[in-house]
Amino acid sequence: MTDLRFRGAVAPLRRAAQPLPRSVDAVVARLRPEEPLHCLRPATIAGAAQAFRAAFPGHVLYAVKCNPEPAVLRALWEGGVRHFDCASLGEVRLVRSMFPEAAIHFMHPVKARGAIREAWTRHGVRDFVLDSAAELAKILEETAGGDARRGLVVRIALPKGSAMYDLSGKFGAAHADAVALLRAARPHAAKLGVSFHVGSQCLEPAAYARAIALAGAVIREAGVPVEVLDVGGGYPVAYPEITPPPLSAFTTAIAIAVAEQGLGALELWAEPGRALVAGGASVVIQVQQRRDGTLYVNDGVYGALSDAGVPGFRFPVRLLRGSSADLAPFAFFGPTCDSADYMKGPFLLPADVQEGDWIEVGQLGAYGASLRTAFNGFDRAGIVEVADAPLLETPGYGIAAAA
């Protein structure tokens, strides 16, 4: 057979075929969904983008991996985002197909040759991240003749930090290697930069200051002109029993560290994902069975609730019917036959929750859609746009509610 075809493992989210009410409760009352229902809040996402752009003194690169849903990307564009952090050729193609004028930055430190070549020749991508001499050579070979246009960004390694998702073990050049990479890349770059990532859901503003100090030391030792400092992502949002510092605490720490390191002339980039979209979506799930304090529901760790599994994220929840019962703690089992499809929570719901009830799970705009799989055939879900406020606000963080 010579006809080789590729397809995505997960079915696209299905949109409603007719106009629906603009509140979650009314939509669920109309549809009575027996499959997970993703409820997008475009106004919330646009407001968060506007707030972050106003607070950060540089280019805001949305991390597309966090949520690549086209409606989410359109809301971010409405909020003024014009730069996108892409980690794959698929993300590059998606962003370019939607926004011909967008600035796309290929931020994965290890890329396929074909991906580099197509991004450069067909999609106008000019900025590429690297953390090794092998990747630098690959980029130069696949973008031959592009010295006058090419942007090269060296990602430096950081020690393990306190972020909820540590990202220190896979990417990043050690200090001496980063110095050598900057020197090697300088003759081939119209724009040269340094980047790092402190980890996802980082609650410590000082982590950015420490990383900027490491970047400053690398830049000084390299002794070559550098134009860009990319301070990465990791900006946190609220979850039950987690209230992060305000966004101003992070931008202030970054500004002070940049000044102390003498890097004020550099162009600043940031790569927020969670901070822009977490509050912009929820997922409505249905209870299929109750066993004491455990609810068997129709979504789980192989679907939108991956972060509620081993990572142990707790999400805000509410029962979509009136109840006077006191709140009680519940754990969830997802719909697959795998006993690892378990979310310990605890998720606080009225004690009389029962089979057939719908539960809205909030703060799932970040990674809720993008981590879905087709395991056991449970890959179908719907999607609607609503005007509700998020289930959980991030006080003082500039994450706007829907109007």
Summary of the structure (lengths in Angstrom):
residues: 403
radius of gyration: 22.1
end to end distance: 54.6
largest distance: 69.6
contacts: 1413
relative contact order: 0.18
helix: 31%
strand: 22%
